[in-house]
Amino acid sequence: MSPAVAPTVSHHASNDYQSALKPIWCPGCGDFGVLTAVYRALATIGRAPHEIAFVSGIGCSSRIPGYTTAYGFNSVHGRALPIAQGIKLANPDLLVLVAGGDGDGFSIGGGHVPHAIRRNVDLTYIVMDNQIYGLTKGQLSPTSKRGLATVSSAYGSLEDPVNPLLYVLGYGAGFVAQGTPADMGGLVAIIEAGIRYRGFAFINIQSPCVTFGSPDAQLKQHKLGMKSLEKMGHDSTDRLRAMDLAQTYGTELYTGILYRDPAPRPTYDDQVRERHAQLRVAALPKDRILDRFKPE
Ligand code: SF4
Protein backbone atom coordinates (compact mmCIF):
# COMPACT_ATOMS: atom_id res chain seq x y z
CA MET A 1 0.00 0.00 0.00
CA SER A 2 1.40 3.43 -0.89
CA PRO A 3 2.14 6.00 1.81
CA ALA A 4 -0.05 8.61 0.10
CA VAL A 5 -1.47 10.04 3.33
CA ALA A 6 1.20 9.21 5.95
CA PRO A 7 2.60 10.62 8.20
CA THR A 8 -0.15 11.50 10.64
CA VAL A 9 1.90 14.07 12.57
CA SER A 10 2.50 17.11 10.39
CA HIS A 11 5.66 19.16 10.48
CA HIS A 12 4.33 21.54 7.86
CA ALA A 13 2.45 24.81 8.11
CA SER A 14 -0.06 26.17 5.60
CA ASN A 15 2.44 28.66 4.19
CA ASP A 16 4.83 25.81 3.28
CA TYR A 17 2.39 25.07 0.44
CA GLN A 18 2.03 28.68 -0.70
CA SER A 19 4.04 29.58 -3.80
CA ALA A 20 5.49 33.01 -4.52
CA LEU A 21 2.97 33.47 -7.34
CA LYS A 22 0.12 35.85 -6.46
CA PRO A 23 -3.33 34.67 -7.58
CA ILE A 24 -4.81 36.77 -10.36
CA TRP A 25 -8.41 35.80 -9.67
CA CYS A 26 -10.93 38.65 -9.41
CA PRO A 27 -11.12 40.10 -5.88
CA GLY A 28 -13.75 38.13 -3.97
CA CYS A 29 -13.62 35.03 -6.22
CA GLY A 30 -14.56 31.88 -4.31
CA ASP A 31 -11.39 30.19 -5.55
CA PHE A 32 -9.34 32.18 -3.00
CA GLY A 33 -11.20 30.36 -0.23
CA VAL A 34 -10.64 27.00 -1.91
CA LEU A 35 -6.91 27.71 -2.15
CA THR A 36 -6.75 28.59 1.56
CA ALA A 37 -8.63 25.40 2.41
CA VAL A 38 -6.21 23.33 0.28
CA TYR A 39 -3.19 24.88 2.09
CA ARG A 40 -4.72 24.09 5.47
CA ALA A 41 -5.75 20.54 4.56
CA LEU A 42 -2.26 19.80 3.18
CA ALA A 43 -0.65 21.17 6.34
CA THR A 44 -2.80 18.81 8.40
CA ILE A 45 -1.93 15.85 6.18
CA GLY A 46 1.75 16.79 6.42
CA ARG A 47 3.20 15.45 3.17
CA ALA A 48 6.13 17.53 1.94
CA PRO A 49 5.39 19.69 -1.12
CA HIS A 50 7.78 17.64 -3.28
CA GLU A 51 5.69 14.54 -2.50
CA ILE A 52 2.55 16.10 -3.97
CA ALA A 53 1.49 16.47 -7.61
CA PHE A 54 -1.33 18.89 -8.39
CA VAL A 55 -2.90 18.60 -11.84
CA SER A 56 -5.55 20.86 -13.36
CA GLY A 57 -7.30 21.46 -16.64
CA ILE A 58 -8.07 24.91 -18.06
CA GLY A 59 -10.15 27.70 -16.55
CA CYS A 60 -9.93 30.25 -13.75
CA SER A 61 -9.91 27.54 -11.07
CA SER A 62 -7.32 25.49 -12.95
CA ARG A 63 -4.70 28.10 -12.09
CA ILE A 64 -4.66 26.68 -8.57
CA PRO A 65 -1.61 24.33 -8.84
CA GLY A 66 0.62 27.32 -9.64
CA TYR A 67 -0.28 28.92 -6.34
CA THR A 68 1.06 25.96 -4.41
CA THR A 69 4.57 24.63 -3.89
CA ALA A 70 3.54 21.13 -4.99
CA TYR A 71 4.59 19.87 -8.41
CA GLY A 72 2.01 21.47 -10.68
CA PHE A 73 0.65 20.66 -14.12
CA ASN A 74 -1.83 23.16 -15.58
CA SER A 75 -2.71 20.79 -18.38
CA VAL A 76 -5.22 20.51 -21.22
CA HIS A 77 -8.90 21.47 -21.11
CA GLY A 78 -10.88 18.57 -19.68
CA ARG A 79 -7.90 16.21 -19.57
CA ALA A 80 -6.66 16.65 -16.01
CA LEU A 81 -8.01 13.29 -14.86
CA PRO A 82 -6.23 11.08 -17.43
CA ILE A 83 -2.99 12.97 -16.84
CA ALA A 84 -3.35 12.62 -13.07
CA GLN A 85 -4.04 8.89 -13.41
CA GLY A 86 -0.86 8.50 -15.44
CA ILE A 87 1.16 10.40 -12.81
CA LYS A 88 -0.25 8.28 -9.99
CA LEU A 89 0.50 5.03 -11.82
CA ALA A 90 4.02 6.16 -12.70
CA ASN A 91 4.73 7.16 -9.10
CA PRO A 92 2.15 5.72 -6.69
CA ASP A 93 3.95 7.24 -3.70
CA LEU A 94 2.89 10.73 -4.78
CA LEU A 95 -0.17 12.32 -3.26
CA VAL A 96 -2.08 13.39 -6.39
CA LEU A 97 -4.63 16.18 -6.36
CA VAL A 98 -6.72 17.14 -9.38
CA ALA A 99 -8.66 20.38 -9.76
CA GLY A 100 -10.76 22.20 -12.30
CA GLY A 101 -14.05 23.91 -12.91
CA ASP A 102 -17.50 22.58 -13.71
CA GLY A 103 -17.01 23.09 -17.45
CA ASP A 104 -13.63 21.37 -17.42
CA GLY A 105 -14.97 18.44 -15.41
CA PHE A 106 -18.52 17.93 -16.66
CA SER A 107 -18.52 19.23 -20.21
CA ILE A 108 -15.15 19.05 -21.94
CA GLY A 109 -13.82 16.38 -19.59
CA GLY A 110 -17.10 14.72 -18.62
CA GLY A 111 -16.21 11.49 -20.40
CA HIS A 112 -13.13 10.98 -18.23
CA VAL A 113 -14.91 11.10 -14.89
CA PRO A 114 -16.64 7.67 -15.04
CA HIS A 115 -13.40 5.95 -16.03
CA ALA A 116 -11.41 7.47 -13.17
CA ILE A 117 -14.20 6.32 -10.85
CA ARG A 118 -14.46 2.75 -12.15
CA ARG A 119 -10.69 2.29 -12.02
CA ASN A 120 -10.67 3.78 -8.53
CA VAL A 121 -7.29 5.44 -8.90
CA ASP A 122 -6.27 7.04 -5.60
CA LEU A 123 -6.84 10.70 -6.51
CA THR A 124 -8.66 13.61 -4.90
CA TYR A 125 -10.66 15.48 -7.53
CA ILE A 126 -11.70 18.99 -6.50
CA VAL A 127 -14.24 20.70 -8.74
CA MET A 128 -14.74 24.42 -8.23
CA ASP A 129 -18.33 24.61 -9.37
CA ASN A 130 -19.41 28.18 -10.16
CA GLN A 131 -22.05 27.34 -12.81
CA ILE A 132 -20.40 29.57 -15.41
CA TYR A 133 -17.44 29.77 -17.77
CA GLY A 134 -15.58 32.61 -16.03
CA LEU A 135 -12.26 32.62 -17.89
CA THR A 136 -13.99 33.14 -21.25
CA LYS A 137 -16.22 35.88 -19.80
CA GLY A 138 -19.46 34.32 -18.74
CA GLN A 139 -20.99 31.70 -20.99
CA LEU A 140 -23.37 28.93 -19.87
CA SER A 141 -21.60 25.99 -18.27
CA PRO A 142 -22.91 22.44 -17.80
CA THR A 143 -24.03 23.23 -14.24
CA SER A 144 -25.73 26.56 -15.04
CA LYS A 145 -29.30 26.52 -13.84
CA ARG A 146 -32.21 26.60 -16.27
CA GLY A 147 -33.24 30.17 -17.04
CA LEU A 148 -29.82 31.74 -16.34
CA ALA A 149 -29.18 34.70 -18.64
CA THR A 150 -25.57 34.85 -19.80
CA VAL A 151 -23.67 36.17 -22.80
CA SER A 152 -24.47 32.88 -24.56
CA SER A 153 -28.08 32.67 -23.33
CA ALA A 154 -29.37 36.22 -23.53
CA TYR A 155 -33.01 35.11 -23.07
CA GLY A 156 -32.25 32.54 -20.37
CA SER A 157 -30.92 28.99 -20.56
CA LEU A 158 -33.25 26.33 -21.96
CA GLU A 159 -31.09 23.50 -20.62
CA ASP A 160 -31.26 21.56 -17.37
CA PRO A 161 -27.93 21.42 -15.54
CA VAL A 162 -25.73 18.39 -15.00
CA ASN A 163 -25.92 17.23 -11.38
CA PRO A 164 -22.25 16.57 -10.44
CA LEU A 165 -23.10 14.84 -7.16
CA LEU A 166 -25.56 12.42 -8.68
CA TYR A 167 -23.26 11.89 -11.66
CA VAL A 168 -20.34 10.62 -9.57
CA LEU A 169 -22.53 8.68 -7.13
CA GLY A 170 -24.23 7.01 -10.07
CA TYR A 171 -20.88 5.86 -11.43
CA GLY A 172 -19.87 4.42 -8.06
CA ALA A 173 -17.50 6.99 -6.53
CA GLY A 174 -16.46 5.85 -3.06
CA PHE A 175 -16.09 9.32 -1.57
CA VAL A 176 -18.37 12.24 -2.42
CA ALA A 177 -18.49 15.54 -0.56
CA GLN A 178 -19.61 19.09 -1.08
CA GLY A 179 -18.43 22.34 0.46
CA THR A 180 -18.30 26.10 0.12
CA PRO A 181 -15.74 28.73 1.13
CA ALA A 182 -18.58 30.21 3.20
CA ASP A 183 -17.81 27.36 5.63
CA MET A 184 -14.00 27.35 5.79
CA GLY A 185 -13.71 24.85 8.65
CA GLY A 186 -16.02 22.40 6.89
CA LEU A 187 -14.19 22.87 3.59
CA VAL A 188 -10.79 22.09 5.12
CA ALA A 189 -12.27 19.01 6.79
CA ILE A 190 -13.74 17.53 3.60
CA ILE A 191 -10.57 18.17 1.58
CA GLU A 192 -8.53 16.47 4.28
CA ALA A 193 -10.99 13.55 4.44
CA GLY A 194 -10.94 13.24 0.64
CA ILE A 195 -7.15 13.08 0.61
CA ARG A 196 -7.14 10.50 3.40
CA TYR A 197 -9.69 8.33 1.57
CA ARG A 198 -7.91 5.56 -0.33
CA GLY A 199 -9.42 5.67 -3.77
CA PHE A 200 -11.11 8.17 -6.05
CA ALA A 201 -12.48 11.02 -3.92
CA PHE A 202 -14.75 13.67 -5.42
CA ILE A 203 -15.25 17.06 -3.79
CA ASN A 204 -17.69 19.53 -5.31
CA ILE A 205 -17.05 23.04 -4.05
CA GLN A 206 -19.61 25.74 -4.66
CA SER A 207 -17.07 28.45 -5.45
CA PRO A 208 -18.82 31.65 -6.53
CA CYS A 209 -17.78 33.62 -9.60
CA VAL A 210 -18.30 37.19 -8.40
CA THR A 211 -17.84 38.68 -11.86
CA PHE A 212 -20.07 36.57 -14.12
CA GLY A 213 -21.89 34.19 -11.76
CA SER A 214 -25.52 34.27 -10.80
CA PRO A 215 -26.19 36.94 -8.10
CA ASP A 216 -28.13 34.34 -6.09
CA ALA A 217 -25.18 31.90 -5.96
CA GLN A 218 -22.73 33.99 -3.95
CA LEU A 219 -21.13 33.48 -0.53
CA LYS A 220 -23.83 35.50 1.19
CA GLN A 221 -26.53 33.12 -0.08
CA HIS A 222 -24.35 30.11 0.81
CA LYS A 223 -24.03 31.35 4.39
CA LEU A 224 -27.78 31.73 4.68
CA GLY A 225 -28.76 28.48 2.98
CA MET A 226 -26.06 25.87 3.65
CA LYS A 227 -27.05 22.78 5.62
CA SER A 228 -24.40 20.78 7.45
CA LEU A 229 -24.79 17.05 6.83
CA GLU A 230 -23.00 16.35 10.09
CA LYS A 231 -25.42 18.49 12.08
CA MET A 232 -28.31 16.77 10.31
CA GLY A 233 -26.96 13.43 11.53
CA HIS A 234 -26.53 12.15 7.98
CA ASP A 235 -25.13 8.61 7.77
CA SER A 236 -22.35 8.97 5.19
CA THR A 237 -22.19 5.19 4.66
CA ASP A 238 -25.74 5.21 3.24
CA ARG A 239 -25.29 5.53 -0.51
CA LEU A 240 -29.00 5.59 -1.37
CA ARG A 241 -29.64 8.36 1.15
CA ALA A 242 -26.69 10.25 -0.35
CA MET A 243 -28.34 9.91 -3.77
CA ASP A 244 -31.60 11.22 -2.34
CA LEU A 245 -29.83 14.28 -0.98
CA ALA A 246 -27.81 14.73 -4.18
CA GLN A 247 -31.03 15.06 -6.16
CA THR A 248 -31.58 18.45 -4.54
CA TYR A 249 -28.41 19.86 -6.17
CA GLY A 250 -29.23 23.38 -7.37
CA THR A 251 -31.95 23.97 -4.81
CA GLU A 252 -30.33 22.88 -1.51
CA LEU A 253 -26.71 23.35 -0.43
CA TYR A 254 -25.73 20.35 1.66
CA THR A 255 -22.20 20.59 2.98
CA GLY A 256 -20.02 17.77 4.27
CA ILE A 257 -19.51 14.16 3.29
CA LEU A 258 -22.46 12.78 1.38
CA TYR A 259 -20.97 9.32 0.94
CA ARG A 260 -17.86 7.48 2.12
CA ASP A 261 -17.69 3.81 1.20
CA PRO A 262 -17.22 1.91 4.46
CA ALA A 263 -15.48 -0.93 2.60
CA PRO A 264 -13.53 0.73 -0.22
CA ARG A 265 -12.60 -1.28 -3.30
CA PRO A 266 -8.90 -1.87 -4.02
CA THR A 267 -7.35 1.05 -5.83
CA TYR A 268 -6.07 0.62 -9.35
CA ASP A 269 -2.61 1.82 -8.33
CA ASP A 270 -2.38 -0.74 -5.52
CA GLN A 271 -3.44 -3.49 -7.91
CA VAL A 272 -0.76 -2.43 -10.40
CA ARG A 273 1.83 -2.40 -7.63
CA GLU A 274 0.80 -5.91 -6.54
CA ARG A 275 0.91 -7.17 -10.13
CA HIS A 276 4.42 -5.78 -10.54
CA ALA A 277 5.51 -7.51 -7.35
CA GLN A 278 4.08 -10.81 -8.57
CA LEU A 279 5.84 -10.46 -11.90
CA ARG A 280 9.15 -9.72 -10.18
CA VAL A 281 9.01 -12.96 -8.20
CA ALA A 282 7.74 -15.02 -11.13
CA ALA A 283 10.31 -16.60 -13.46
CA LEU A 284 10.99 -14.27 -16.37
CA PRO A 285 9.34 -15.63 -19.47
CA LYS A 286 11.84 -17.00 -21.96
CA ASP A 287 9.70 -15.67 -24.75
CA ARG A 288 9.72 -11.85 -24.42
CA ILE A 289 6.97 -10.17 -26.40
CA LEU A 290 9.30 -7.93 -28.41
CA ASP A 291 11.45 -10.91 -29.39
CA ARG A 292 8.49 -12.28 -31.32
CA PHE A 293 8.75 -9.38 -33.74
CA LYS A 294 12.46 -9.71 -34.46
CA PRO A 295 13.24 -10.57 -38.07
CA GLU A 296 14.28 -14.21 -38.59
FE1 SF4 B 1 -13.23 33.95 -10.28
FE2 SF4 B 1 -15.17 34.50 -12.02
FE3 SF4 B 1 -13.12 36.14 -11.81
FE4 SF4 B 1 -12.81 33.73 -12.89
S1 SF4 B 1 -14.05 35.41 -13.72
S2 SF4 B 1 -11.43 34.69 -11.41
S3 SF4 B 1 -14.22 32.48 -11.67
S4 SF4 B 1 -14.62 35.70 -10.21
Boltz pocket constraint, residues with backbone or C-beta under 6 A from the ligand:
constraints:
  - pocket:
      binder: B
      contacts: [[A, 24], [A, 25], [A, 26], [A, 27], [A, 28], [A, 29], [A, 30], [A, 31], [A, 60], [A, 61], [A, 130], [A, 134], [A, 135], [A, 207], [A, 208], [A, 209], [A, 210], [A, 211], [A, 212], [A, 213]]
      max_distance: 6.0
